[in-house]
């Protein structure tokens, strides 16, 4: 099922109209397309009869109504899974829970899963907080590698911090519901302190241990060969690191200057997001002893490289 289902969808479905990708897998697109969400948030409906919903999306009553209308008369929502506490993924969970009585399951609240370093940086003026659903609290916390039963098959909850501290992917056979951690249409934004590049790279390495998977992400089309995409994104981040180090070596000594030198081919409206990604790389480089920071670690810091020993 996973590879065949992932290969079906190449263009955006119509928001509010469910698409059956397999007998026990449906996609419902939320009407929130944007430069940061691509064609919108993908809400996944797993199983029949007692269904599991992954990422009910934004707090949009139209989307929740469409989700309920997508169910057969005898179907009911048994549980609601949330990959992470961003406003385009999690607020709809509370609306859906109120309508159905189903519990909301996730790794934790909007501050859960942060590394000790990011907890420390959160008290400094490093910005961030874009699109965070600060009020999100699940009814039940999921543990890493916890197994749920969905449509008679095990579904494994995998803690994959990086894009967000409480981010989880859900592995159902060879189908990996990858949220915003791994997508086909674009790399994930990593914006400290909610995002952590060191954790992001480790999570990518960890996903390599789960064998061949197809990706069913939070935005954009599914990806049939998931491990290839995971490797591509890992290589992309290493390439960005090299470009950032080269920019510093060439004289760019601030987050803004580095972003302008490295991200030369993006929409100017996305430059603030690029700066957040640069900051994430600099925090990682500083932690690894590869860069030095003058002043508080943030957007206004002055950066230099530490020569290799």
N, C-alpha and C positions, 0 to 999 in steps of 0.2 A: 503493500500500500504506500509507504512513505515516498519512494522515489517516483512512482507513477503519479501520485497526487501532487507532488511538488512541481512536476514538469508541466502540469496543465495550465497554469495561470501565468500569462505574460503581460496582460494589460490590467489596468485598474477595474475592479468590479464596480457596479453602481452602489453607492452608499445606501444602506438600509435594505438591500436585497440579498438574501443569503445565497451562497454558492456552495454546492456540495462537491467537495474534492474527492471524497471517498464515502463509502457507506456509513461510516461512523465519524466523519470529519466534515464540518461546515465552517465557512468563513463568512463573517458579517463585517463589512467595512463601515467605520464611523465617519460621519460627515465633517471631518476636521482636517482636511488636506492643507498643507502649508509647506514652505521651504524646509522646515525642520521635521515634518511628519510625513513627507512624500505624499502619497495619495490618501493618507489618513491612518488611523489606528486599526489594526487587524484584531477583531475579536474572534476567538476560536471556540467552537462548540463541539465537544467531544462526546461520542456515544449517542445512544437513543434511550428513550424512556426516562431514566434518571440521568440527566446530562451534566457534564462538567463544563463550565465556562472559564476561559482564560482571557484575562484583560478586558473587562467590560468597557474600558475607555473613559472618555471625559464625562463630566456630570451633565449629560445632554439627554433630557427626557425623550427626545425623538429617537435616539439610538437605543435606549432601553426598551422603548415601546416596540421598535423594529425587532429587537432581540426576542422579546416575548412572543411577538407575532410569528417569528421564524420557527417556533416550537410546534410540534404536532399537538392535537388536543389532549392526548394522554401523556404528553411529556411534561417533566418538571425539572427544575434546576436543583441538583443535589448539592453542589458545592461550587464556589467561585474562587479561582486562583488568580493571584496578581503577581506579575513578574517584578514590579518595582513601583515606588511611590512617586511617579511623575503625573502631572495633571492630565496628560493625554492617555494614561493607562489605568489609574486607580480610582478616581472619584466615582465613576459609574458603578463600582462594586457596592457602595453603600446604597445607591438607588435600587440596584438589582436585588440586593439582600432584603431591602424593605418591601419590595414587590413580591418576593418569593419565599422569604424565610430561610434561604440558604445561607450557610456560614461562609465568611470570607477568610481565606487562608493565604498567608504570605510569610516571608522570612521574618518580618518584624515591622515596626513603625518606620517613619520617614528618616529616623536617625540611626536605625539599627545597621549593623554590619560595617560601620566605619572603622578604618584602621586607627591605631593610637596616634599615628602621625597626623591624620586628617582631623581627629578630635582636637588635637593641639592647634592646628592651623585654623580651625573653625572659629577660634577665639580671636584671631587676628583679622585685619582688614584685607582679605584676599578676594572679596566679592563672592560670586557663585550664587547658588540658590535658585537658578533659573528653572521655572516650571515645577517646583517641588510641591507636592501635595502634603503640606505640613501637618494636616489634621488626620492623615491616614493612620489607622490602627486596625490590624486584622483581628478577627474573632479568635483565631488560633494561629500560633507561630509554627512554622514548618522548620524542621531541622535539615541540615545538609544530608543528602542521601536517604531521607525519609521516603517511604514508598506508600502510595495511595492506590486504591483499586479504581480504575476507570474503564467502564465497558468490559469488565471481566479480565482486564489486563493490567499489569503493574505500571504505574507512572512514578518516576523518581524525581524528587525535588532536588535541584543542584544549586547550591549557593555560588553565584558567579559575580562577586563584586568587581567593580571597575567603572562601568558607566554610572552606577549608583551603588551605594553601600549595601542596600537590602535586595539587590537584584538576584532573581532566581531564574534559571532555565528549567524546563520540565521535559524529561525524556520519557517518551511513550513508545516502547519498541525501538524502531529506528527513526522515529519522528522526534526532533528536538525543537520544542517551542522556545525560541531563543530571545524573545523580548527585544530589547535594544542592544543586547550585547554583541550579537552577530547578525548583520543584515546584508542583503545582497546589493541594495541600491546605493549605499553609502557607508563609510566608516561611522562608528559611534562617536558622539560627543563625549569627551571626558573633561568635566569642569569641576575642579576642586572647590570646596572640600567634599562635595557630594560624590564627585568622581575621583578615582585614584588610579593613575596610570600603572603604577607598580602592581596593584591588584588586578587591573585589567589584563595585563600581559600574563600574569600567573593564571588567571581564569582561562585565557585562551589556551595556554599550555595544558591545563587540566582537562579541557574538553577534548583534547587529542586522545585521551585515554578511553573514550567511550565508543571507539570504532566508527564504522561508516554510519553516517546519519544524514537525513534530509532536514533542512532548516525551514521552520515555519515562524518567521520573525514577527515583531510587533508592527513593522511597517514594510511595505513593498512586497514583491513577489516571493514565493517560496524558492528555495535553492536546493536542487536535487542532490548535488555533491557537496555536502556540508563541510567535510574535512578539507577539501580544496579551498573553500572560501575562508575557513578558519586560518589556514596557512597563508592565504593572500593577505588577510588583515594583519596577521602577525608581521609579515614581511613589510607591509605598508607602514606600520608603526616604527619598525626599525629604520626604514628609509627616511621617515620624518625626523627621527632622532639624528640621523647623519646630516640631514639638511639643516637642522637647527644648530648642530655643533659647527657646521661649516659657516653658517650665518654669523655666529658669535665670533668665530675665528676671523671673519672678514670685517668685523667692527661693529656689528649690531649688538648692542649691550642692554636692550630693554625688551620687554615682552612685545610691545607694539612694533618696534623696529624689526625684531625677528619675524613676527607674523607677516609684516609687509614684504619682507625679503623672501620668505618661504612660500607663502600662499599668494602667488602672483596671478592665478588663473581662476579665482572664485568671485562670485557676486559680492560687491562691496557690502551688501547688507549682511553677509555671513562673516565679515571680518571680526566682529566681536566674539563669535563662536570660535574662530580660528585662534584668537588670542587666548581663549580659555584652554584650548588644546595645547598651545605653546606653554602656558603656565604649568599644565599637568606634566609635560615633558621636563620642564626645568626642575620641578619638585622631585621628579624621579631621578634626574641626573645629579642633583645636589645630594640626594640620599645615597646614591651610589658612589659619591666622591669624585664625580666627573666634571662638576661645575661648582663655582663659588658664587655666593650671593652677597652683595653689599647692601646692608640695611635689611628691613623686614622682607621676608619672602612673600612677594605679591606682584601685582601688575606694575608697580613703580620701582621695583628692585633693579639694581645694576648687576649684570651677570658677566662672569668671565669663565673661561675654561681652565680646568686644572690639568697641567701637562701630565701625560702618562708617565708612570714611574719607569 
